């Protein structure tokens, strides 16, 4: 039996929809909004996608420490 997997190299339409929904949920959370307020003006030119990815990366780096 085949085991369905989702790989970042082969995004599907469903993956895109899930990411959009997750991205919006993250953008609405207070932790993201506080992080965003602490950032320099560079977040003004970054897309929401780039900001969420930066936020998640920094959060995971902090947790890994």
Secondary structure, 3 states (H helix, E strand, C coil): CCCCCCCCCCCCHHHHHHHHHHHHHHHHCHHHHHHHHHCCHHHHCCCHHHHHHHHHHHHHHHHHC
